[in-house]
Each structure stands twice: as structure tokens, then as C-alpha cells.
Amino acid sequence: MEYLVLREIHLGYLIEAVNKHIEKGWKPQGGVNACRDKWGAGNNEIAYLQALIK
């Protein structure tokens, strides 16, 4: 089994990425998580995350 976590700053981009991975046989594991992200752009944006398994 493989495990992957997708991370995007924009929810729409996460939805697109998840849908592309679903087409490749990945399955979402749990729901979407959102958190304050100081790591990405450094300006305390919200990051959206989704775990997937294959």
C-alpha cells in the first residue's frame, strides 16, 4: 500500500489534484484538513491537505 498527502494553498487546486489522483487509482483517506501555513509562502496562509492511499 502507498500513502500520499497532497497540499495546496487554494482549495480548487486541491480538488483538481485529488481528482487527477483518483483517475490514477488513488483513494482519499479521511477528509480534507485545513491549517495555517507559515511554511509555504511565509504569510500565514491557509493550506488544504488530503491524504490518499493506493
N, CA, C, O and CB atoms as a CASP TS submission, in Angstrom:
PFRMAT TS
TARGET T0000
AUTHOR 0000-0000-0000
METHOD Language model
MODEL 1
PARENT N/A
ATOM      1  N   MET     1       0.848  -1.168   0.000  1.00  0.00           N
ATOM      2  CA  MET     1       0.000   0.000   0.000  1.00  0.00           C
ATOM      3  C   MET     1       0.899   1.238   0.000  1.00  0.00           C
ATOM      4  O   MET     1       1.934   1.273   0.666  1.00  0.00           O
ATOM      5  CB  MET     1      -0.968  -0.006   1.224  1.00  0.00           C
ATOM      6  N   GLU     2       0.487   2.237  -0.749  1.00  0.00           N
ATOM      7  CA  GLU     2       1.202   3.516  -0.787  1.00  0.00           C
ATOM      8  C   GLU     2       0.357   4.594  -0.122  1.00  0.00           C
ATOM      9  O   GLU     2      -0.872   4.519  -0.123  1.00  0.00           O
ATOM     10  CB  GLU     2       1.547   3.917  -2.248  1.00  0.00           C
ATOM     11  N   TYR     3       1.016   5.586   0.440  1.00  0.00           N
ATOM     12  CA  TYR     3       0.357   6.686   1.151  1.00  0.00           C
ATOM     13  C   TYR     3       0.906   7.996   0.608  1.00  0.00           C
ATOM     14  O   TYR     3       2.110   8.131   0.390  1.00  0.00           O
ATOM     15  CB  TYR     3       0.576   6.584   2.704  1.00  0.00           C
ATOM     16  N   LEU     4       0.019   8.958   0.393  1.00  0.00           N
ATOM     17  CA  LEU     4       0.401  10.245  -0.175  1.00  0.00           C
ATOM     18  C   LEU     4      -0.415  11.348   0.479  1.00  0.00           C
ATOM     19  O   LEU     4      -1.602  11.161   0.743  1.00  0.00           O
ATOM     20  CB  LEU     4       0.204  10.256  -1.707  1.00  0.00           C
ATOM     21  N   VAL     5       0.195  12.485   0.741  1.00  0.00           N
ATOM     22  CA  VAL     5      -0.532  13.646   1.249  1.00  0.00           C
ATOM     23  C   VAL     5      -0.359  14.778   0.242  1.00  0.00           C
ATOM     24  O   VAL     5       0.762  15.200  -0.044  1.00  0.00           O
ATOM     25  CB  VAL     5      -0.022  14.069   2.677  1.00  0.00           C
ATOM     26  N   LEU     6      -1.466  15.261  -0.286  1.00  0.00           N
ATOM     27  CA  LEU     6      -1.444  16.414  -1.189  1.00  0.00           C
ATOM     28  C   LEU     6      -1.655  17.677  -0.378  1.00  0.00           C
ATOM     29  O   LEU     6      -2.432  17.689   0.576  1.00  0.00           O
ATOM     30  CB  LEU     6      -2.526  16.286  -2.299  1.00  0.00           C
ATOM     31  N   ARG     7      -0.949  18.757  -0.767  1.00  0.00           N
ATOM     32  CA  ARG     7      -1.052  20.042  -0.073  1.00  0.00           C
ATOM     33  C   ARG     7      -1.155  21.142  -1.106  1.00  0.00           C
ATOM     34  O   ARG     7      -0.333  21.226  -2.018  1.00  0.00           O
ATOM     35  CB  ARG     7       0.162  20.281   0.869  1.00  0.00           C
ATOM     36  N   GLU     8      -2.162  21.987  -0.966  1.00  0.00           N
ATOM     37  CA  GLU     8      -2.348  23.125  -1.872  1.00  0.00           C
ATOM     38  C   GLU     8      -2.789  24.341  -1.072  1.00  0.00           C
ATOM     39  O   GLU     8      -3.412  24.208  -0.018  1.00  0.00           O
ATOM     40  CB  GLU     8      -3.386  22.795  -2.980  1.00  0.00           C
ATOM     41  N   ILE     9      -2.468  25.512  -1.571  1.00  0.00           N
ATOM     42  CA  ILE     9      -2.881  26.763  -0.932  1.00  0.00           C
ATOM     43  C   ILE     9      -4.318  27.120  -1.304  1.00  0.00           C
ATOM     44  O   ILE     9      -5.038  27.729  -0.513  1.00  0.00           O
ATOM     45  CB  ILE     9      -1.933  27.905  -1.329  1.00  0.00           C
ATOM     46  N   HIS    10      -4.730  26.736  -2.520  1.00  0.00           N
ATOM     47  CA  HIS    10      -6.092  27.045  -2.983  1.00  0.00           C
ATOM     48  C   HIS    10      -6.917  25.758  -2.996  1.00  0.00           C
ATOM     49  O   HIS    10      -6.474  24.737  -3.521  1.00  0.00           O
ATOM     50  CB  HIS    10      -6.070  27.705  -4.409  1.00  0.00           C
ATOM     51  N   LEU    11      -8.091  25.811  -2.430  1.00  0.00           N
ATOM     52  CA  LEU    11      -8.948  24.626  -2.342  1.00  0.00           C
ATOM     53  C   LEU    11      -9.267  24.067  -3.728  1.00  0.00           C
ATOM     54  O   LEU    11      -9.296  22.851  -3.916  1.00  0.00           O
ATOM     55  CB  LEU    11     -10.249  24.963  -1.601  1.00  0.00           C
ATOM     56  N   GLY    12      -9.501  24.934  -4.680  1.00  0.00           N
ATOM     57  CA  GLY    12      -9.790  24.470  -6.043  1.00  0.00           C
ATOM     58  C   GLY    12      -8.658  23.657  -6.640  1.00  0.00           C
ATOM     59  O   GLY    12      -8.902  22.676  -7.342  1.00  0.00           O
ATOM     60  N   TYR    13      -7.410  24.057  -6.366  1.00  0.00           N
ATOM     61  CA  TYR    13      -6.254  23.308  -6.853  1.00  0.00           C
ATOM     62  C   TYR    13      -6.177  21.942  -6.188  1.00  0.00           C
ATOM     63  O   TYR    13      -5.802  20.957  -6.823  1.00  0.00           O
ATOM     64  CB  TYR    13      -4.963  24.090  -6.604  1.00  0.00           C
ATOM     65  N   LEU    14      -6.531  21.886  -4.906  1.00  0.00           N
ATOM     66  CA  LEU    14      -6.529  20.597  -4.211  1.00  0.00           C
ATOM     67  C   LEU    14      -7.576  19.673  -4.827  1.00  0.00           C
ATOM     68  O   LEU    14      -7.310  18.490  -5.041  1.00  0.00           O
ATOM     69  CB  LEU    14      -6.798  20.787  -2.696  1.00  0.00           C
ATOM     70  N   ILE    15      -8.744  20.196  -5.108  1.00  0.00           N
ATOM     71  CA  ILE    15      -9.803  19.393  -5.721  1.00  0.00           C
ATOM     72  C   ILE    15      -9.338  18.836  -7.057  1.00  0.00           C
ATOM     73  O   ILE    15      -9.557  17.659  -7.344  1.00  0.00           O
ATOM     74  CB  ILE    15     -11.081  20.229  -5.907  1.00  0.00           C
ATOM     75  N   GLU    16      -8.704  19.660  -7.874  1.00  0.00           N
ATOM     76  CA  GLU    16      -8.188  19.198  -9.165  1.00  0.00           C
ATOM     77  C   GLU    16      -7.138  18.107  -8.977  1.00  0.00           C
ATOM     78  O   GLU    16      -7.167  17.090  -9.671  1.00  0.00           O
ATOM     79  CB  GLU    16      -7.592  20.372  -9.954  1.00  0.00           C
ATOM     80  N   ALA    17      -6.216  18.313  -8.046  1.00  0.00           N
ATOM     81  CA  ALA    17      -5.151  17.336  -7.805  1.00  0.00           C
ATOM     82  C   ALA    17      -5.720  16.011  -7.299  1.00  0.00           C
ATOM     83  O   ALA    17      -5.290  14.943  -7.735  1.00  0.00           O
ATOM     84  CB  ALA    17      -4.138  17.892  -6.796  1.00  0.00           C
ATOM     85  N   VAL    18      -6.675  16.078  -6.389  1.00  0.00           N
ATOM     86  CA  VAL    18      -7.291  14.854  -5.857  1.00  0.00           C
ATOM     87  C   VAL    18      -8.006  14.107  -6.983  1.00  0.00           C
ATOM     88  O   VAL    18      -7.867  12.889  -7.101  1.00  0.00           O
ATOM     89  CB  VAL    18      -8.288  15.187  -4.703  1.00  0.00           C
ATOM     90  N   ASN    19      -8.762  14.815  -7.802  1.00  0.00           N
ATOM     91  CA  ASN    19      -9.475  14.166  -8.908  1.00  0.00           C
ATOM     92  C   ASN    19      -8.510  13.493  -9.884  1.00  0.00           C
ATOM     93  O   ASN    19      -8.799  12.400 -10.373  1.00  0.00           O
ATOM     94  CB  ASN    19     -10.337  15.189  -9.654  1.00  0.00           C
ATOM     95  N   LYS    20      -7.372  14.122 -10.175  1.00  0.00           N
ATOM     96  CA  LYS    20      -6.376  13.516 -11.065  1.00  0.00           C
ATOM     97  C   LYS    20      -5.809  12.245 -10.448  1.00  0.00           C
ATOM     98  O   LYS    20      -5.587  11.257 -11.149  1.00  0.00           O
ATOM     99  CB  LYS    20      -5.240  14.510 -11.366  1.00  0.00           C
ATOM    100  N   HIS    21      -5.573  12.266  -9.138  1.00  0.00           N
ATOM    101  CA  HIS    21      -5.046  11.079  -8.473  1.00  0.00           C
ATOM    102  C   HIS    21      -6.089   9.969  -8.401  1.00  0.00           C
ATOM    103  O   HIS    21      -5.743   8.792  -8.501  1.00  0.00           O
ATOM    104  CB  HIS    21      -4.563  11.430  -7.071  1.00  0.00           C
ATOM    105  N   ILE    22      -7.352  10.324  -8.230  1.00  0.00           N
ATOM    106  CA  ILE    22      -8.422   9.317  -8.230  1.00  0.00           C
ATOM    107  C   ILE    22      -8.452   8.596  -9.578  1.00  0.00           C
ATOM    108  O   ILE    22      -8.625   7.378  -9.629  1.00  0.00           O
ATOM    109  CB  ILE    22      -9.803   9.976  -7.932  1.00  0.00           C
ATOM    110  N   GLU    23      -8.284   9.351 -10.672  1.00  0.00           N
ATOM    111  CA  GLU    23      -8.255   8.743 -12.012  1.00  0.00           C
ATOM    112  C   GLU    23      -7.100   7.758 -12.156  1.00  0.00           C
ATOM    113  O   GLU    23      -7.177   6.826 -12.957  1.00  0.00           O
ATOM    114  CB  GLU    23      -8.145   9.829 -13.088  1.00  0.00           C
ATOM    115  N   LYS    24      -6.023   7.957 -11.381  1.00  0.00           N
ATOM    116  CA  LYS    24      -4.852   7.085 -11.441  1.00  0.00           C
ATOM    117  C   LYS    24      -4.922   5.947 -10.426  1.00  0.00           C
ATOM    118  O   LYS    24      -3.950   5.211 -10.253  1.00  0.00           O
ATOM    119  CB  LYS    24      -3.594   7.895 -11.211  1.00  0.00           C
ATOM    120  N   GLY    25      -6.070   5.796  -9.749  1.00  0.00           N
ATOM    121  CA  GLY    25      -6.254   4.672  -8.833  1.00  0.00           C
ATOM    122  C   GLY    25      -6.066   4.984  -7.360  1.00  0.00           C
ATOM    123  O   GLY    25      -6.183   4.085  -6.527  1.00  0.00           O
ATOM    124  N   TRP    26      -5.776   6.237  -7.013  1.00  0.00           N
ATOM    125  CA  TRP    26      -5.645   6.621  -5.607  1.00  0.00           C
ATOM    126  C   TRP    26      -7.031   6.797  -4.995  1.00  0.00           C
ATOM    127  O   TRP    26      -7.986   7.123  -5.699  1.00  0.00           O
ATOM    128  CB  TRP    26      -4.814   7.926  -5.464  1.00  0.00           C
ATOM    129  N   LYS    27      -7.140   6.581  -3.689  1.00  0.00           N
ATOM    130  CA  LYS    27      -8.405   6.746  -2.966  1.00  0.00           C
ATOM    131  C   LYS    27      -8.189   7.697  -1.795  1.00  0.00           C
ATOM    132  O   LYS    27      -7.239   7.525  -1.032  1.00  0.00           O
ATOM    133  CB  LYS    27      -8.952   5.371  -2.466  1.00  0.00           C
ATOM    134  N   PRO    28      -9.062   8.706  -1.637  1.00  0.00           N
ATOM    135  CA  PRO    28      -8.936   9.599  -0.477  1.00  0.00           C
ATOM    136  C   PRO    28      -9.078   8.817   0.817  1.00  0.00           C
ATOM    137  O   PRO    28      -9.897   7.905   0.924  1.00  0.00           O
ATOM    138  CB  PRO    28      -9.989  10.720  -0.535  1.00  0.00           C
ATOM    139  N   GLN    29      -8.274   9.186   1.788  1.00  0.00           N
ATOM    140  CA  GLN    29      -8.298   8.567   3.113  1.00  0.00           C
ATOM    141  C   GLN    29      -8.692   9.652   4.102  1.00  0.00           C
ATOM    142  O   GLN    29      -7.892  10.537   4.407  1.00  0.00           O
ATOM    143  CB  GLN    29      -6.904   7.918   3.488  1.00  0.00           C
ATOM    144  N   GLY    30      -9.924   9.590   4.606  1.00  0.00           N
ATOM    145  CA  GLY    30     -10.390  10.636   5.509  1.00  0.00           C
ATOM    146  C   GLY    30     -10.817  11.869   4.729  1.00  0.00           C
ATOM    147  O   GLY    30     -10.987  11.827   3.510  1.00  0.00           O
ATOM    148  N   GLY    31     -10.986  12.964   5.453  1.00  0.00           N
ATOM    149  CA  GLY    31     -11.464  14.195   4.841  1.00  0.00           C
ATOM    150  C   GLY    31     -10.352  15.206   4.622  1.00  0.00           C
ATOM    151  O   GLY    31      -9.186  14.956   4.928  1.00  0.00           O
ATOM    152  N   VAL    32     -10.740  16.336   4.093  1.00  0.00           N
ATOM    153  CA  VAL    32      -9.802  17.431   3.854  1.00  0.00           C
ATOM    154  C   VAL    32      -9.458  18.099   5.181  1.00  0.00           C
ATOM    155  O   VAL    32     -10.319  18.284   6.040  1.00  0.00           O
ATOM    156  CB  VAL    32     -10.393  18.464   2.855  1.00  0.00           C
ATOM    157  N   ASN    33      -8.190  18.457   5.331  1.00  0.00           N
ATOM    158  CA  ASN    33      -7.737  19.184   6.507  1.00  0.00           C
ATOM    159  C   ASN    33      -7.298  20.572   6.059  1.00  0.00           C
ATOM    160  O   ASN    33      -6.744  20.725   4.971  1.00  0.00           O
ATOM    161  CB  ASN    33      -6.577  18.428   7.237  1.00  0.00           C
ATOM    162  N   ALA    34      -7.537  21.571   6.878  1.00  0.00           N
ATOM    163  CA  ALA    34      -7.084  22.936   6.594  1.00  0.00           C
ATOM    164  C   ALA    34      -6.327  23.442   7.815  1.00  0.00           C
ATOM    165  O   ALA    34      -6.737  23.212   8.953  1.00  0.00           O
ATOM    166  CB  ALA    34      -8.291  23.885   6.241  1.00  0.00           C
ATOM    167  N   CYS    35      -5.215  24.136   7.566  1.00  0.00           N
ATOM    168  CA  CYS    35      -4.425  24.666   8.675  1.00  0.00           C
ATOM    169  C   CYS    35      -3.701  25.936   8.237  1.00  0.00           C
ATOM    170  O   CYS    35      -3.501  26.169   7.045  1.00  0.00           O
ATOM    171  CB  CYS    35      -3.411  23.611   9.181  1.00  0.00           C
ATOM    172  N   ARG    36      -3.314  26.746   9.207  1.00  0.00           N
ATOM    173  CA  ARG    36      -2.484  27.920   8.922  1.00  0.00           C
ATOM    174  C   ARG    36      -1.115  27.428   8.494  1.00  0.00           C
ATOM    175  O   ARG    36      -0.538  26.549   9.134  1.00  0.00           O
ATOM    176  CB  ARG    36      -2.378  28.871  10.166  1.00  0.00           C
ATOM    177  N   ASP    37      -0.597  27.987   7.422  1.00  0.00           N
ATOM    178  CA  ASP    37       0.646  27.503   6.837  1.00  0.00           C
ATOM    179  C   ASP    37       1.677  28.617   6.772  1.00  0.00           C
ATOM    180  O   ASP    37       1.579  29.509   5.930  1.00  0.00           O
ATOM    181  CB  ASP    37       0.396  26.930   5.442  1.00  0.00           C
ATOM    182  N   LYS    38       2.654  28.569   7.648  1.00  0.00           N
ATOM    183  CA  LYS    38       3.739  29.551   7.624  1.00  0.00           C
ATOM    184  C   LYS    38       4.899  29.048   6.769  1.00  0.00           C
ATOM    185  O   LYS    38       5.796  29.820   6.430  1.00  0.00           O
ATOM    186  CB  LYS    38       4.223  29.858   9.054  1.00  0.00           C
ATOM    187  N   TRP    39       4.892  27.763   6.419  1.00  0.00           N
ATOM    188  CA  TRP    39       5.995  27.162   5.691  1.00  0.00           C
ATOM    189  C   TRP    39       5.981  27.542   4.213  1.00  0.00           C
ATOM    190  O   TRP    39       7.028  27.860   3.649  1.00  0.00           O
ATOM    191  CB  TRP    39       5.951  25.659   5.838  1.00  0.00           C
ATOM    192  N   GLY    40       4.817  27.514   3.585  1.00  0.00           N
ATOM    193  CA  GLY    40       4.723  27.735   2.141  1.00  0.00           C
ATOM    194  C   GLY    40       5.175  29.104   1.698  1.00  0.00           C
ATOM    195  O   GLY    40       6.333  29.279   1.318  1.00  0.00           O
ATOM    196  N   ALA    41       4.296  30.069   1.737  1.00  0.00           N
ATOM    197  CA  ALA    41       4.610  31.417   1.263  1.00  0.00           C
ATOM    198  C   ALA    41       5.079  32.310   2.408  1.00  0.00           C
ATOM    199  O   ALA    41       5.503  33.442   2.175  1.00  0.00           O
ATOM    200  CB  ALA    41       3.388  32.037   0.580  1.00  0.00           C
ATOM    201  N   GLY    42       5.008  31.822   3.618  1.00  0.00           N
ATOM    202  CA  GLY    42       5.509  32.580   4.749  1.00  0.00           C
ATOM    203  C   GLY    42       4.586  33.671   5.246  1.00  0.00           C
ATOM    204  O   GLY    42       4.986  34.485   6.079  1.00  0.00           O
ATOM    205  N   ASN    43       3.364  33.706   4.756  1.00  0.00           N
ATOM    206  CA  ASN    43       2.467  34.787   5.172  1.00  0.00           C
ATOM    207  C   ASN    43       1.211  34.279   5.867  1.00  0.00           C
ATOM    208  O   ASN    43       0.158  34.915   5.805  1.00  0.00           O
ATOM    209  CB  ASN    43       2.077  35.617   3.976  1.00  0.00           C
ATOM    210  N   ASN    44       1.324  33.138   6.523  1.00  0.00           N
ATOM    211  CA  ASN    44       0.241  32.615   7.348  1.00  0.00           C
ATOM    212  C   ASN    44      -1.023  32.311   6.545  1.00  0.00           C
ATOM    213  O   ASN    44      -2.133  32.562   7.013  1.00  0.00           O
ATOM    214  CB  ASN    44      -0.082  33.596   8.445  1.00  0.00           C
ATOM    215  N   GLU    45      -0.853  31.769   5.334  1.00  0.00           N
ATOM    216  CA  GLU    45      -1.992  31.388   4.512  1.00  0.00           C
ATOM    217  C   GLU    45      -2.642  30.120   5.064  1.00  0.00           C
ATOM    218  O   GLU    45      -2.098  29.454   5.944  1.00  0.00           O
ATOM    219  CB  GLU    45      -1.557  31.180   3.050  1.00  0.00           C
ATOM    220  N   ILE    46      -3.796  29.812   4.534  1.00  0.00           N
ATOM    221  CA  ILE    46      -4.430  28.533   4.855  1.00  0.00           C
ATOM    222  C   ILE    46      -3.973  27.517   3.815  1.00  0.00           C
ATOM    223  O   ILE    46      -4.026  27.786   2.614  1.00  0.00           O
ATOM    224  CB  ILE    46      -6.003  28.656   4.884  1.00  0.00           C
ATOM    225  N   ALA    47      -3.528  26.361   4.271  1.00  0.00           N
ATOM    226  CA  ALA    47      -3.162  25.263   3.378  1.00  0.00           C
ATOM    227  C   ALA    47      -4.209  24.164   3.530  1.00  0.00           C
ATOM    228  O   ALA    47      -4.698  23.901   4.629  1.00  0.00           O
ATOM    229  CB  ALA    47      -1.719  24.721   3.694  1.00  0.00           C
ATOM    230  N   TYR    48      -4.543  23.533   2.417  1.00  0.00           N
ATOM    231  CA  TYR    48      -5.512  22.443   2.399  1.00  0.00           C
ATOM    232  C   TYR    48      -4.763  21.156   2.099  1.00  0.00           C
ATOM    233  O   TYR    48      -3.916  21.113   1.207  1.00  0.00           O
ATOM    234  CB  TYR    48      -6.645  22.697   1.348  1.00  0.00           C
ATOM    235  N   LEU    49      -5.080  20.104   2.851  1.00  0.00           N
ATOM    236  CA  LEU    49      -4.380  18.834   2.714  1.00  0.00           C
ATOM    237  C   LEU    49      -5.375  17.683   2.572  1.00  0.00           C
ATOM    238  O   LEU    49      -6.463  17.707   3.146  1.00  0.00           O
ATOM    239  CB  LEU    49      -3.458  18.598   3.918  1.00  0.00           C
ATOM    240  N   GLN    50      -4.975  16.675   1.794  1.00  0.00           N
ATOM    241  CA  GLN    50      -5.781  15.472   1.643  1.00  0.00           C
ATOM    242  C   GLN    50      -4.849  14.275   1.561  1.00  0.00           C
ATOM    243  O   GLN    50      -3.921  14.250   0.753  1.00  0.00           O
ATOM    244  CB  GLN    50      -6.696  15.556   0.386  1.00  0.00           C
ATOM    245  N   ALA    51      -5.103  13.289   2.402  1.00  0.00           N
ATOM    246  CA  ALA    51      -4.351  12.043   2.355  1.00  0.00           C
ATOM    247  C   ALA    51      -5.018  11.097   1.357  1.00  0.00           C
ATOM    248  O   ALA    51      -6.241  11.067   1.224  1.00  0.00           O
ATOM    249  CB  ALA    51      -4.262  11.391   3.767  1.00  0.00           C
ATOM    250  N   LEU    52      -4.177  10.323   0.656  1.00  0.00           N
ATOM    251  CA  LEU    52      -4.665   9.336  -0.298  1.00  0.00           C
ATOM    252  C   LEU    52      -3.887   8.040  -0.119  1.00  0.00           C
ATOM    253  O   LEU    52      -2.743   8.055   0.336  1.00  0.00           O
ATOM    254  CB  LEU    52      -4.540   9.858  -1.753  1.00  0.00           C
ATOM    255  N   ILE    53      -4.512   6.914  -0.479  1.00  0.00           N
ATOM    256  CA  ILE    53      -3.855   5.613  -0.442  1.00  0.00           C
ATOM    257  C   ILE    53      -4.035   4.916  -1.786  1.00  0.00           C
ATOM    258  O   ILE    53      -4.964   5.198  -2.543  1.00  0.00           O
ATOM    259  CB  ILE    53      -4.420   4.740   0.710  1.00  0.00           C
ATOM    260  N   LYS    54      -3.114   3.998  -2.053  1.00  0.00           N
ATOM    261  CA  LYS    54      -3.200   3.220  -3.291  1.00  0.00           C
ATOM    262  C   LYS    54      -2.748   1.803  -2.997  1.00  0.00           C
ATOM    263  O   LYS    54      -2.735   0.961  -3.895  1.00  0.00           O
ATOM    264  CB  LYS    54      -2.339   3.855  -4.429  1.00  0.00           C
TER
END
